[in-house]
Amino acid sequence: MAELNLASLGTLVILIGFALLFAGFFIQNKGKAKVEGGGIIFIGPFPIGGATSERAFHILLAVSMIFFLFFILLNYLNR
């Protein structure tokens, strides 16, 4: 039962991400736009990644650590 709930949650997060990308496409400024991006991969407890700017990297690191703590909490609650 827990797998179904996590699968539903994952699907919902993906759909929200697509909706935000779609909305951002139409809301964007037609003038100067600065695009930043990057990615972080966890190999065990160690984050490895890169980004186009230091600000984007810090945001990605903070969000990934929040997800990491969330998954630890889920693991603790499912025991």
NUBAPA-205505 format. One record per residue: x, y, z of N, C-alpha, C, O in turn; residue in one letter; residue number from 1. Coordinates in steps of 0.2 Angstrom, whole numbers, plus 5000, padded with zeros to 4 digits. Atoms other than C-alpha are relative to their C-alpha. Layout:
# residues N
nxx | nyy | nzz | caxx | cayy | cazz | cxx | cyy | czz | oxx | oyy | ozz | rest | nr
X | Y | Z | X | Y | Z | X | Y | Z | X | Y | Z | a | NUM
...
END
This chain:
# residues 79
nxx | nyy | nzz | caxx | cayy | cazz | cxx | cyy | czz | oxx | oyy | ozz | rest | nr
5004 | 4994 | 5000 | 5000 | 5000 | 5000 | 5004 | 5006 | 5000 | 5003 | 5011 | 4997 | m | 1
4996 | 4994 | 5000 | 5014 | 5012 | 5004 | 5003 | 5002 | 4993 | 5005 | 5007 | 4991 | a | 2
4997 | 4999 | 5007 | 5022 | 5009 | 4986 | 4995 | 5004 | 4996 | 4997 | 5009 | 4992 | e | 3
5005 | 4997 | 5004 | 5005 | 5015 | 4979 | 5000 | 5007 | 5001 | 4999 | 5012 | 4997 | l | 4
5000 | 4993 | 4998 | 5005 | 5031 | 4989 | 5006 | 5004 | 4997 | 5006 | 5009 | 4995 | n | 5
4994 | 4997 | 5002 | 5023 | 5035 | 4985 | 5000 | 5001 | 4992 | 5003 | 5006 | 4990 | l | 6
5001 | 5000 | 5008 | 5020 | 5031 | 4966 | 4995 | 5006 | 4998 | 4997 | 5010 | 4994 | a | 7
5005 | 4994 | 5002 | 5005 | 5043 | 4966 | 5003 | 5007 | 5002 | 5002 | 5011 | 4998 | s | 8
4997 | 4994 | 4998 | 5015 | 5056 | 4975 | 5005 | 5002 | 4995 | 5006 | 5008 | 4993 | l | 9
4995 | 4998 | 5005 | 5029 | 5055 | 4963 | 4997 | 5002 | 4993 | 5000 | 5006 | 4990 | g | 10
5004 | 4998 | 5006 | 5017 | 5056 | 4948 | 4998 | 5007 | 5001 | 4998 | 5011 | 4996 | t | 11
5003 | 4993 | 4999 | 5009 | 5071 | 4956 | 5006 | 5005 | 4999 | 5005 | 5011 | 4996 | l | 12
4995 | 4995 | 5000 | 5026 | 5080 | 4958 | 5003 | 5001 | 4993 | 5004 | 5006 | 4991 | v | 13
4998 | 4999 | 5007 | 5031 | 5076 | 4940 | 4995 | 5004 | 4996 | 4997 | 5008 | 4992 | i | 14
5005 | 4996 | 5003 | 5015 | 5083 | 4934 | 5000 | 5007 | 5002 | 4999 | 5012 | 4997 | l | 15
4999 | 4993 | 4998 | 5017 | 5099 | 4944 | 5006 | 5003 | 4997 | 5005 | 5009 | 4995 | i | 16
4994 | 4997 | 5003 | 5034 | 5101 | 4937 | 4999 | 5001 | 4993 | 5001 | 5007 | 4990 | g | 17
5001 | 4999 | 5007 | 5028 | 5099 | 4919 | 4995 | 5006 | 5000 | 4996 | 5011 | 4995 | f | 18
5004 | 4994 | 5000 | 5014 | 5112 | 4923 | 5004 | 5006 | 5002 | 5002 | 5011 | 4998 | a | 19
4996 | 4994 | 4999 | 5026 | 5124 | 4930 | 5005 | 5002 | 4994 | 5005 | 5008 | 4993 | l | 20
4996 | 4999 | 5006 | 5038 | 5122 | 4915 | 4995 | 5003 | 4994 | 4997 | 5008 | 4991 | l | 21
5004 | 4997 | 5005 | 5023 | 5125 | 4904 | 4997 | 5007 | 5001 | 4997 | 5011 | 4996 | f | 22
5002 | 4993 | 4998 | 5017 | 5140 | 4913 | 5005 | 5005 | 4999 | 5004 | 5011 | 4997 | a | 23
4994 | 4996 | 5001 | 5034 | 5147 | 4913 | 5002 | 5002 | 4993 | 5004 | 5008 | 4992 | g | 24
4999 | 4999 | 5007 | 5035 | 5146 | 4895 | 4996 | 5006 | 4997 | 4998 | 5010 | 4993 | f | 25
5005 | 4995 | 5003 | 5020 | 5157 | 4892 | 5001 | 5007 | 5004 | 4999 | 5012 | 5002 | f | 26
5000 | 4994 | 4995 | 5024 | 5169 | 4907 | 5007 | 5004 | 4999 | 5008 | 5010 | 5001 | i | 27
4994 | 4998 | 5000 | 5042 | 5172 | 4902 | 5001 | 5007 | 4997 | 4996 | 5009 | 4993 | q | 28
4999 | 4994 | 5004 | 5049 | 5189 | 4897 | 5002 | 4999 | 4993 | 5006 | 4995 | 4992 | n | 29
4997 | 5001 | 5007 | 5052 | 5192 | 4879 | 5006 | 5004 | 4999 | 5009 | 5003 | 4994 | k | 30
4994 | 4997 | 5000 | 5066 | 5203 | 4883 | 5006 | 4996 | 5002 | 5007 | 4990 | 5000 | g | 31
4994 | 5003 | 4997 | 5082 | 5199 | 4892 | 4998 | 4994 | 5005 | 4995 | 4996 | 5010 | k | 32
5001 | 5005 | 4995 | 5081 | 5182 | 4901 | 5006 | 4997 | 5002 | 5010 | 4995 | 4997 | a | 33
4994 | 5004 | 4998 | 5094 | 5174 | 4911 | 4997 | 4993 | 5003 | 4993 | 4992 | 5007 | k | 34
5002 | 5007 | 4999 | 5092 | 5155 | 4912 | 5006 | 4997 | 5004 | 5012 | 4997 | 5002 | v | 35
4995 | 5004 | 4996 | 5101 | 5145 | 4926 | 4997 | 4993 | 5001 | 4991 | 4992 | 5001 | e | 36
5003 | 5006 | 4999 | 5100 | 5127 | 4928 | 5006 | 4995 | 5003 | 5012 | 4998 | 5004 | g | 37
4995 | 5005 | 4997 | 5110 | 5111 | 4935 | 4996 | 4994 | 5002 | 4990 | 4993 | 5001 | g | 38
5002 | 5006 | 4997 | 5108 | 5095 | 4943 | 5004 | 4997 | 5005 | 5010 | 4998 | 5006 | g | 39
4996 | 5003 | 4995 | 5113 | 5085 | 4958 | 4997 | 4993 | 5000 | 4992 | 4991 | 5000 | i | 40
5001 | 5007 | 4999 | 5114 | 5066 | 4960 | 5003 | 4998 | 5007 | 5009 | 5000 | 5008 | i | 41
4997 | 5003 | 4993 | 5116 | 5057 | 4977 | 5002 | 4993 | 4998 | 4999 | 4989 | 4995 | f | 42
4997 | 5007 | 5000 | 5128 | 5043 | 4977 | 5001 | 4998 | 5007 | 5006 | 5000 | 5010 | i | 43
5000 | 5001 | 4993 | 5124 | 5036 | 4994 | 4998 | 5006 | 5003 | 4993 | 5010 | 5001 | g | 44
5002 | 4993 | 4997 | 5124 | 5051 | 5006 | 5003 | 5006 | 4997 | 5003 | 5011 | 5000 | p | 45
4996 | 4995 | 5003 | 5135 | 5061 | 4995 | 4997 | 5004 | 4994 | 4996 | 5000 | 4989 | f | 46
5003 | 4997 | 5006 | 5128 | 5074 | 4983 | 5006 | 5002 | 4995 | 5011 | 5005 | 4997 | p | 47
4995 | 4998 | 5005 | 5138 | 5077 | 4967 | 4996 | 5003 | 4994 | 4990 | 5001 | 4992 | i | 48
5004 | 4997 | 5005 | 5132 | 5089 | 4954 | 5004 | 5007 | 4998 | 5009 | 5008 | 4999 | g | 49
4997 | 4994 | 5003 | 5135 | 5105 | 4945 | 4994 | 5005 | 4998 | 4988 | 5003 | 4997 | g | 50
5006 | 4995 | 5002 | 5125 | 5121 | 4940 | 5004 | 5006 | 4996 | 5010 | 5006 | 4995 | a | 51
4998 | 4995 | 5004 | 5127 | 5136 | 4928 | 5003 | 5006 | 5004 | 5006 | 5010 | 5002 | t | 52
4997 | 4994 | 4996 | 5130 | 5148 | 4943 | 5000 | 4997 | 5007 | 4997 | 4992 | 5009 | s | 53
4999 | 5002 | 4993 | 5134 | 5147 | 4961 | 4993 | 5000 | 5004 | 4991 | 4996 | 5008 | e | 54
5007 | 4999 | 4997 | 5116 | 5153 | 4966 | 4996 | 4994 | 4998 | 4993 | 4992 | 5003 | r | 55
5004 | 5006 | 5002 | 5108 | 5139 | 4956 | 5002 | 4994 | 5004 | 4998 | 4990 | 5006 | a | 56
4998 | 5006 | 4997 | 5119 | 5126 | 4964 | 4998 | 5000 | 5007 | 4996 | 4995 | 5010 | f | 57
5002 | 5000 | 4993 | 5115 | 5132 | 4982 | 4993 | 4999 | 5000 | 4990 | 4995 | 5005 | h | 58
5008 | 5002 | 5000 | 5096 | 5131 | 4978 | 4999 | 4993 | 4999 | 4995 | 4990 | 5002 | i | 59
5001 | 5007 | 5002 | 5098 | 5114 | 4970 | 5002 | 4996 | 5006 | 4999 | 4991 | 5008 | l | 60
4998 | 5004 | 4994 | 5108 | 5108 | 4985 | 4995 | 5000 | 5006 | 4994 | 4995 | 5009 | l | 61
5005 | 4999 | 4995 | 5095 | 5115 | 4997 | 4994 | 4996 | 4999 | 4992 | 4992 | 5004 | a | 62
5006 | 5004 | 5002 | 5081 | 5107 | 4988 | 5001 | 4992 | 5001 | 4997 | 4989 | 5003 | v | 63
4998 | 5007 | 4999 | 5090 | 5090 | 4987 | 5001 | 4998 | 5007 | 4999 | 4992 | 5008 | s | 64
4999 | 5002 | 4993 | 5094 | 5090 | 5005 | 4993 | 5000 | 5004 | 4992 | 4995 | 5008 | m | 65
5007 | 5001 | 4998 | 5076 | 5093 | 5009 | 4997 | 4994 | 4998 | 4994 | 4990 | 5002 | i | 66
5003 | 5007 | 5002 | 5071 | 5078 | 4999 | 5003 | 4995 | 5003 | 5000 | 4990 | 5005 | f | 67
4996 | 5005 | 4996 | 5085 | 5068 | 5007 | 4997 | 4999 | 5007 | 4996 | 4993 | 5009 | f | 68
5003 | 5001 | 4993 | 5078 | 5072 | 5024 | 4993 | 4997 | 5000 | 4991 | 4994 | 5005 | l | 69
5007 | 5002 | 5001 | 5060 | 5069 | 5018 | 5000 | 4992 | 4999 | 4996 | 4988 | 5002 | f | 70
5000 | 5007 | 5001 | 5065 | 5051 | 5012 | 5003 | 4997 | 5006 | 5001 | 4991 | 5008 | f | 71
4998 | 5003 | 4993 | 5074 | 5048 | 5029 | 4995 | 4999 | 5004 | 4994 | 4994 | 5008 | i | 72
5006 | 5000 | 4996 | 5059 | 5053 | 5038 | 4995 | 4994 | 4998 | 4992 | 4991 | 5002 | l | 73
5005 | 5006 | 5002 | 5048 | 5041 | 5027 | 5003 | 4994 | 5002 | 4999 | 4989 | 5004 | l | 74
4997 | 5006 | 4998 | 5060 | 5027 | 5030 | 4999 | 4999 | 5008 | 4997 | 4993 | 5010 | n | 75
5001 | 5001 | 4993 | 5059 | 5030 | 5049 | 4993 | 4999 | 5002 | 4992 | 4995 | 5006 | y | 76
5007 | 5001 | 4998 | 5040 | 5031 | 5049 | 4997 | 4993 | 4998 | 4992 | 4991 | 5000 | l | 77
5002 | 5006 | 5003 | 5038 | 5015 | 5039 | 5003 | 4994 | 5004 | 5001 | 4988 | 5002 | n | 78
4998 | 5006 | 4996 | 5047 | 5004 | 5052 | 4995 | 4998 | 5005 | 4997 | 4993 | 5008 | r | 79
END
